[in-house]
Amino acid sequence: MSGVAKRDIGPLLQKFRAFLLGRQHINNLRFEDGLADRTTPPPELPDGPAHKLSANYYVNRDGRREVAPPQVLATQNALIGSGESVSKPPVPGAVFRWD
């Protein structure tokens, strides 16, 4: 023990409790001498994009503001004018024609 008495009942009542339980009682309270040592050194991480406080506005770091509608890279008319064949996009599954 580390000099500080753990909270428990007297020795006579401990024996009586062990007799009634039919086993030795395990104290579930956590005390400092029963815990693991904190010997792990703190991690050495590189500086990130937000490690400086000056000129670090949330507006510049907000990923939601970077979302935009999709950009059209080529239109159908431009493909026809260039001489490339334009076909319909593939359809998943077999097509059933109703007549």
C-alpha positions in Angstrom: 0.0 0.0 0.0 1.2 3.5 -0.7 0.6 5.1 2.7 -3.0 6.2 2.1 -5.5 3.8 3.5 -8.0 2.4 1.1 -11.7 2.8 1.9 -12.9 -0.5 3.4 -14.5 -1.8 6.5 -12.7 -3.1 9.6 -10.8 -6.4 9.7 -13.5 -8.2 11.8 -16.3 -7.2 9.3 -14.1 -8.2 6.4 -13.9 -11.7 7.7 -17.6 -11.8 8.4 -18.3 -10.5 4.8 -16.0 -13.1 3.3 -17.8 -15.8 5.3 -21.2 -14.6 4.1 -20.0 -14.3 0.4 -18.2 -17.6 0.4 -15.2 -15.9 -1.3 -12.8 -13.0 -0.8 -14.4 -9.6 -1.6 -12.8 -7.6 -4.5 -13.0 -3.9 -4.0 -14.1 -2.3 -7.3 -13.0 1.2 -6.4 -9.9 2.4 -8.4 -7.0 3.7 -6.4 -3.8 5.2 -7.7 -1.5 2.3 -6.8 -3.7 -0.1 -8.7 -3.6 1.8 -12.0 -1.1 1.5 -14.8 1.7 4.1 -15.0 1.4 6.9 -17.4 4.9 6.5 -19.0 4.0 6.9 -22.7 5.5 10.1 -24.0 3.2 12.6 -25.8 3.2 12.2 -29.7 5.3 14.4 -31.9 2.9 15.4 -34.7 3.8 17.7 -37.5 2.0 21.1 -37.7 -1.3 21.0 -39.6 -3.1 23.6 -41.7 -4.7 25.1 -38.6 -1.8 25.2 -36.2 -1.3 29.0 -36.5 -4.0 31.2 -35.1 -3.3 34.4 -37.1 -5.0 34.6 -40.5 -6.6 31.2 -40.0 -10.2 31.9 -40.8 -12.9 29.1 -40.6 -14.3 30.3 -44.0 -11.1 29.2 -45.7 -11.1 25.8 -44.1 -14.8 24.9 -44.4 -15.1 21.9 -46.7 -18.9 22.6 -47.2 -18.1 25.8 -49.0 -16.0 24.0 -51.6 -19.0 22.0 -52.8 -20.4 23.2 -56.2 -22.6 21.9 -58.9 -20.9 19.6 -61.4 -19.1 21.2 -64.3 -20.1 20.3 -67.9 -16.9 19.4 -69.7 -18.3 18.7 -73.1 -21.8 19.2 -74.6 -23.4 16.9 -77.1 -23.3 19.6 -79.8 -19.5 19.9 -79.4 -19.1 16.2 -79.8 -21.2 16.1 -82.9 -19.3 19.0 -84.5 -16.0 17.3 -83.9 -17.0 14.3 -85.9 -17.1 11.8 -83.1 -20.1 9.3 -83.0 -22.5 10.0 -80.3 -24.4 7.0 -78.9 -26.9 6.6 -76.2 -25.4 5.8 -72.8 -25.7 2.1 -71.8 -28.8 1.0 -69.9 -28.4 -1.5 -67.1 -30.2 -4.8 -67.7 -32.2 -6.0 -70.7 -34.7 -3.7 -72.3 -38.2 -5.1 -72.8 -40.2 -3.5 -75.6 -44.0 -3.2 -74.9 -46.1 -3.5 -78.0 
